[in-house]
Amino acid sequence: MKGGGVRVDRGVVAAESGGGGAVPFGTKYDLVVPADERRQLAAGWLYLALASLIGAGVFSILLVLARTPFLQSWFPVADFFRVALVVHVDLSVLVWFFAVGGMLWTINGNDRLLGLGWAALGVAAAGTAVMSIAPFAGPGAPVMSNYIPVLDDPVFLTGLVAFGLGVMLLTLRSLAAVPPVGVRPDGAACLRFGLNAAAVSTAIALIAFGWSHGALPPGLEARAYYDVLFWGGGHVIQFTFTLLMLVGWIWLASACGARVPLTPRVGLLMFAIALVSVFLIPVIYLAYEVPSVEHRRMMTWLMEFGGGLAIVPVALAVVIGIARARAVPLEARPLRAALLSSLVVFGVGGAIGFLIHGSNVKIPAHYHGCIVGVTLALMGVVYLLLPRMGLGTPSRRLATLQPYLYGVGQLLHIAGLLWSGGYGVQRKVAGAEQVLRTTQEVIGMGVMGLGGLIAVAGGLLFVVVVLQAMLARTGGATHDA
C-alpha cells in the first residue's frame, strides 16, 4: 500500500490449512524518498556529510605527519597534533552525524519551509568550511573538552557557532515539517516517529547549550569553561545519535528482508522512552547548578538510563529478524554488512562502559565503540538511499567489504585501548606524555595504532564507494559487481 510518501508492506502468511486466516509474521519498515525538491535538499546534506568525512580523513593524515620527526616544524603551530585532532573529531562526529540527520529529516518531512532548509544547509556548510581552515588561519590553542573539542580561537569558534546556527535552523524546519504519525502506526510511522524524536532531542540539546552558557560562572580557565559549556547539551545529543542509529538498525534489517519481531507500537514505545527522558533535562537544570557535581552526575545517569534502555530490546529484535531471514538478496549484502558491523561494534563499546574505573584509555575505547556503531548504521542507510535518491548504485563488492574493514579496524583500535587502559595508560595524551613503561603497554597501544590505520582505510573506502557511485551515475555506467 502506498500513500503519504511512504511505502508500507505488512508481511502476512496465509494460513491455508485450518482456516485460521492471515497470520502476521512481521512488519515492513520503510520510507519512500520524495520526488520533489526535498530530494535535492536531502542530497545537499549528503554532500556535506561526505565533505566532512573527506576533511576528517585529511586531518587524520595530518595527525600522523604532525607526530613524524623532521616534519613537525612544517606545521603552523607547535602542538599541531592536538589541533588536527580537534578538527578531525568535530568533522567526523558532529558534522557527519548532523549532516546525515539533515538528510533523513528532509526525507521524512513534508514540503513546508524548504527555503529555511536550504538556508540551514548553507549556514552549516559555511561553518564547516571555517572550522576546517581555522588551524591554518589562527594560533588557536586546542582544548580537548568533552563531547565538542575546540580551538580557543575566534576563527574556529566563529565556524562552530555558524554550524550550530545551521543545526538550529535545520531543527526548526524539521519540527515545522513533521508528518503525522497517526493513532494506528505502521512500520513507516514508527520510523517517522523515531526521526521526529531525534529532532526534538536536538532542540532540547540546543536549549541546554544556551542554558549552560548563561549559567557559566566567571573566571573559568579554558578547559573548565568548555567542559561545563558542553556537558549538558553534549549528553543530550547522544540521545539524538542513538535515535538515528535505532532507526537505521530497524530500517536496514527490514531492507535486508528480515521480518523484525517488533510491532510498530512497541517500536514507537522504544523511541518514546528516550524522548521522555529528554524532557527531564530542564528538571536537572532547574534542580542543580550547572557547574555542580550533582548536575554532572544526573546528566550522566539520565543518558545511561534513558538513552540505553531501548537499545537492548531493539538490538535483540533486529538480531532475531536477521537470524530468521532467508538468504539475503545480493543487492542487500552491503546493508547487512553495515548492520552487523554496527551491532557488534556498538555492543562492544557499550560493554566496555561497565569496565571503566578511573580516567584512562578505557574511556575512549567505550565511546569509540558507541560512536563508530552509530557511524556504521548511518553508512548503511546512505548505501540504502543512494539509488533511491537517484545518485547511483554503489559497487556491491566494495560496499560489502567496507563496513567489515572499518568495523574490524575499530575493534582492533578498541581492543588496544582496552588492553592499555588495564595497565593505567592515561587518556588525552600522546607521544612521550603517554609514559609507556612496560612491553604490554607498548603492545596495546601498537594494536590501537594498527586498528586505527585500518579503520581510516575503511572510512576513506566509504567515501570512495559513494563518490564512485555518483560518478558512475553521471557517466551512465553502473557498478553491480
Secondary structure as UniProt FT lines:
FT   STRAND          2..3
FT   TURN            4..5
FT   STRAND          6..7
FT   STRAND          10..15
FT   TURN            16..19
FT   STRAND          21..27
FT   HELIX           37..66
FT   TURN            69..71
FT   HELIX           72..74
FT   TURN            78..79
FT   HELIX           80..89
FT   HELIX           90..95
FT   HELIX           96..108
FT   TURN            112..113
FT   HELIX           114..137
FT   STRAND          141..143
FT   STRAND          150..152
FT   HELIX           154..176
FT   HELIX           187..215
FT   TURN            218..219
FT   HELIX           222..255
FT   TURN            256..257
FT   HELIX           264..278
FT   TURN            279..280
FT   HELIX           281..287
FT   TURN            290..291
FT   HELIX           293..308
FT   TURN            309..310
FT   HELIX           311..324
FT   HELIX           330..332
FT   HELIX           333..352
FT   HELIX           353..355
FT   HELIX           362..388
FT   TURN            389..390
FT   HELIX           396..422
FT   TURN            423..424
FT   HELIX           431..434
FT   HELIX           439..475
//
